Amino acid sequence: MEFSTRTIHAGQPSEPGTGALIAPIFQTSTYEQDAPGCHRGFDYSRTNNPTRARLEAVLADLEGVPHAAAFATGLAAENAVLQAYLRPGDEIVVPLDVYGGTYRILNRVFQPQGCVVRQIDIADPAALSGALTDRTKLVWIESPTNPRLLVYDIAAIAGAAHARGALLVVDNTFATPYFQQPFTLGADIVVHSVTKYLAGHSDLVQGAVLAKDPAVFEPIKFLQNATGAVPSPFDCWLTLRGLKTLELRMQRHAENAQAIAAALHAHPLVRRVYFPGLPDHPGHDIASRQMTGFGGMVSFELDGSVEEVVSFVSSRQFFALGESLGGVKSLVCHPARMTHASVPPDVRASLGLSDMLIRLSPGCEHKKDLVQDLVAGLDAVQRAREARTAFADV
Ligand SMILES: Cc1ncc(COP(=O)(O)O)c(C=O)c1O
């Protein structure tokens, strides 16, 4: 079965009792039992829920593995993996370019508990092999990364991690299973902020963890119930609805991102564009090899001042200024003051995360409107600059 067919059919039969084409929202906390301890697969909705079970089935199918657990948010999903695999003294290796919330949970929650966080240039094989020790339990990457869209060689990193007995976790939020299948490249665990492209409409927060090996999955499944950060049946239903158009949306997001990246690349006020689809992007060759498309996100550095960045991001017609990404409605964000504000400025600088960086999440609007809006914003920055110079000359 092809990908788009699976988004609509996998784990989603018509409801047997009524024939309802779309399964209802099982809005229930508990289930009537036939005899004490004798139930029909569901006893309490923290432990299991039919709407959530359908969602987990389709997510697992799309990533090509048997096991999925849905969580209340992407960070709850991350927390379950970290809690399952890190004990005091254990080590985790992560790249320099990592989502701000991942940076925060590692450095503010797990490091104080005695876990060692090694943040390295993971694209450098020597740095990676130097960072791996007998205490390394996890290697954790995103690819493409948030916000600079760096691309890492998943197969090579999996090989290095496995050689030292560590598991490789891939955050597949940006690529989605439509553009990238990390398990085929050697990942042991995949995490998602379902909030983003998978749900796709900026109307819920949710996360997921997927695994191939039942032994790897078991402690995560245990924590899903034991710590209880599960999504509501309604949110699961919304994601099931969103997933049905995942392929169509991802194709549109990617088409828009490609057009925007080309327009920005050609603009004199743009210092640098980060988009793996551009041939001069350092991860272009790896992305061409390990992805089936370049994704829907574009970041760029404005050749100007922070004030100009703030003015640009605050006044777009179609790009709402907001956290998050991956919805049908376009978003723009200033990572230094928003998603990555929890990363201290000196650390941001050492990570190469410029205060001039602007992150775009093009939605599913028409690319002409989106490009026009961005070019108009850059032209307005240019005009304001010229007006200031003219005023200074008077
Ligand atoms: C790559 C990535 N991973 C994880 C998360 C965390 O997900 P959530 O916001 O659903 O908790 C985010 C959120 O922006 C993200 O961008």
PDBQT file of the ligand as one rigid body, heavy atoms in Angstrom, charges set to zero:
ROOT
HETATM    1  C1  LIG A 401      11.898  19.391  16.529  1.00  0.00    +0.000 C 
HETATM    2  C2  LIG A 401      10.990  19.490  17.716  1.00  0.00    +0.000 A 
HETATM    3  N1  LIG A 401      10.944  18.475  18.591  1.00  0.00    +0.000 NA
HETATM    4  C3  LIG A 401      10.150  18.512  19.671  1.00  0.00    +0.000 A 
HETATM    5  C4  LIG A 401       9.358  19.609  19.947  1.00  0.00    +0.000 A 
HETATM    6  C5  LIG A 401       8.501  19.628  21.184  1.00  0.00    +0.000 C 
HETATM    7  O1  LIG A 401       7.180  19.354  20.858  1.00  0.00    +0.000 OA
HETATM    8  P1  LIG A 401       5.905  19.943  21.628  1.00  0.00    +0.000 P 
HETATM    9  O2  LIG A 401       5.928  21.419  21.449  1.00  0.00    +0.000 OA
HETATM   10  O3  LIG A 401       4.759  19.268  20.962  1.00  0.00    +0.000 OA
HETATM   11  O4  LIG A 401       6.057  19.569  23.062  1.00  0.00    +0.000 OA
HETATM   12  C6  LIG A 401       9.366  20.681  19.058  1.00  0.00    +0.000 A 
HETATM   13  C7  LIG A 401       8.535  21.865  19.320  1.00  0.00    +0.000 C 
HETATM   14  O5  LIG A 401       8.667  22.901  18.698  1.00  0.00    +0.000 OA
HETATM   15  C8  LIG A 401      10.209  20.623  17.917  1.00  0.00    +0.000 A 
HETATM   16  O6  LIG A 401      10.268  21.638  17.042  1.00  0.00    +0.000 OA
ENDROOT
TORSDOF 0
